[in-house]
Amino acid sequence: MLRVKIDGDQDQGTLLIDTLKLSEQKQNSKVLIKKDVNTLHLNNRNIRSIPSLDQFPNLTSLSIDGNHLQDLEFLRTNYALAELYAGNNHISNLQGSLRQLKNLRVLHLQNNQISNLTNLAYELRHLSALEDLNLFDNPVTFVQGYKSTMLDLFPKLRILDRRTITSIDRVRAFSDCHPDRQKIFNRIGFSFHVEPKQERSLPKKPSTIVSKIRKNDNDLHEKSQE
């Protein structure tokens, strides 16, 4: 894996990517260019903003821990990104910055300022490949329903906030997010027969955060087809 160092001037905390110093200048007698870069490390550089990383279209792993970043909008075009380590920054808003990164498997955002669970779920909803999510020490982790919402949103998730997800965690999350469906499963398990009319008359529970988000997506899709 090619590792690179960025040699850039910092003007008031802004990283200006000017000169690329590659760890090796030649590989198989071919001069390496920015498109060859797949791993980038920019940890602990007092960076406050990055204009763009679109000059690295094949970037798969980015580490920007320990800076002063407030958003991740510079990642909008890095579609190949699979691992993002952006802990210990000042990120509070993910709006529009990660939803297109459908290859993302590892997302570490620990010790930031993310607080709104609904907005978080909405922005991350398309990351279907996500396996490792770390939001430890963000205010959102103290919001009621946080863990259940994340497990319901990401069926492939194996690790949440540095802890391995168990089958019991999955069952609890399903019960929290889909109480009506859980009741039906319980009744089936106890051989309890529910007449169709009785089933239709069951009171409806308020939609979960994930259900609302998916319904909005479906509505937008239907409108786009009209």
N, C-alpha and C positions, 0 to 999 in steps of 0.2 A: 504494500500500500504506500502510495506516494504521500509524504508529509511535506508541507511547505511552511515557510516563514514569510510573513508579509513585512516589507520594508516600506513604511509609509510615514509621512509627516503628520503630526497631530496638532491641529489648530483648534484650540478651545475644546479639546476632547473629541474631535471628529476625526475618524480614521480615513485618510486619503490613500487609497490603494493605487500606488504609482509604479513601484518596481517590485517584481516578483522574483524572489530568490528561491530557486528550487533546491531541494536537498541533493539532487543529482542533475547535472546539466544534460546528460545524455543517457538514453536508455535504448538499448538495441540500435545504437548508432543514430538515433533519432533525437533531434533537439526537442525538449519538452516545452510545451506551451500551456497557457492558462486552462485550455480545455482538457488537459491531461490531469488536472488537479481533482482529487476526490476526497482529500482530508485536509481540513483547515483548522489551525489552532490559534485563537486570539484571546487567550485567557489573561486576566489581570493586567490589562493595558490602559485602564482608566478611560475607556472608550465611552463616549456619550451618544454617538450616533454613527451609523454606517449608511452611506448613500445608497449602495446597491452591491449585490454580489452576483449580478447577472453575467459577469465575465467568467464565472465558473459554472457552466451549465451541467457539468457532470459531478458536481459536489454531492457526496453521499454522507459525509460526516462533518459536522461543524461544532466546535467547542468555543464558546464565548463566555465562560463563567467569570464571575468576579469583576464585572465592569459596571458602567452606570447607564446602561441601556433602558429606555422607557417603553420601547415597542419593538416589534420584529417585522416591520413592514418591508425591510430590505430583502426578505426571503420570498417575496411574491412569485418570482420566476425560477426558483431553484427546485424544480419539480422532482429531481432525482434524490433529494435529501431523504435519508433513512434514519439518521441519528442526529439529534439536536440537544446539545448540553448548554443551557442558558440560565443556570442557577445563579443566585447571589447578584442579581441586578435590581432594577427598579421598575420592572414591567408590571403594568396594571391593566393594560388593554391589549387584547389579541385580535381586535377587529380586522377581518379580512387578510390576516397575515399568514395563517397556517392552513386554511380550509382546502387549498389546492395541493397540499403536500400529501398525496394519497399513498406514497411509499413509506411514509414515516412510521418506523417501528419503535423507536426510543425517543421519548420527549421528557427532558428533565428541566423543570422550571422552579425548583425549590428555592425558598427564601426570596420570593418576589412580593408583589402587592396585589395579586389577583384576588378579587373579593366577591364577584357576582357569579353565582352558580348558573343561572339561566344563560347569561352571556357566554360563559365558559363552555357550556354544553353546546350551544348554538355554533360557536366558532370551531369546535373540535369534532363536530358530528360526522364529518366526511372522512375522518382518519381511521378507516376500517382495518388497517393493517397494524394498528398500535398494539404493542405487547408490553411495554414498560413505560409507565407514566408516573412521574414524581412531581407532586405539587406540595410537598411537605413544607410547613412553615409559611404557607400563604393563608390569608384570612378565610378564603373560600373553604378550606378543609374543616372549618368549625361550623359551617352552615349545615343545618339539619337536612339530611337526605343526600349529602355530598357523595359518600361512598357508594350508596345504592345507585345513584344516578350514573356515576362513572362506570360501574360494572354493567349496568343495563345498556349503556351507550356503546361499550366496547367488548363484544363477545370474545375477542382474541386476547384480551388483556390478561397477562400472567402476573405482573408485579404492579402494585399501586402503593406509592409513597414508601418504597423500600421494603414492602412486605409482600410475600407470595400469597396470591389469591387461592383460597381453598374452595372445595365444592360447597361447603357450608356457607361461605360468603356469598356464593352465587345463589343459593336457595333463599337466603335472607333478602338479597337484593331483589330477586324476582317477587318475593312476597310483598316487599315494601312498594315496589313500583307497579305491580299488577295485582292488587288485592282481590279484585273480582275473579280474575282467572285462577288465582290461588285457591279461592273458595271452591270453585268448580272442581279443580284437581283433588282437593281434599274430600269432596263429596263422592267423587268417583272412587277414590281410594278406600272409602268406607262403604262402598256399594250403596250410596244414597242416591235414589232416583229423583231427578228433578223434572217435572213436567215442562214441556215447551212453554206453556203460558206462564207458569211460575217463573221460569228462567227469564222471560222477557220482562216480567214485572219487577225484577230485582232492582233496587235503587242504584243509580249510576254514581260511581265515585268520581271525584274531580280528576281531570287528566293529569298525568305526571309531566314533569318538565320534558322528558324525552318524547313522550307521546305528542305533546303540543308542538314540539319542534318538527317531528316527522309529519304531522298533519299539515303544518305550514308549508313544508317542502312539497308535499303532494299537491296542495292547492296551487302553489306557484307553477308546478310542472303542468297541471291541467290548464291553467291560464295560458301558458306558453304554447300549448298545442292548439288553442282556439284560433 
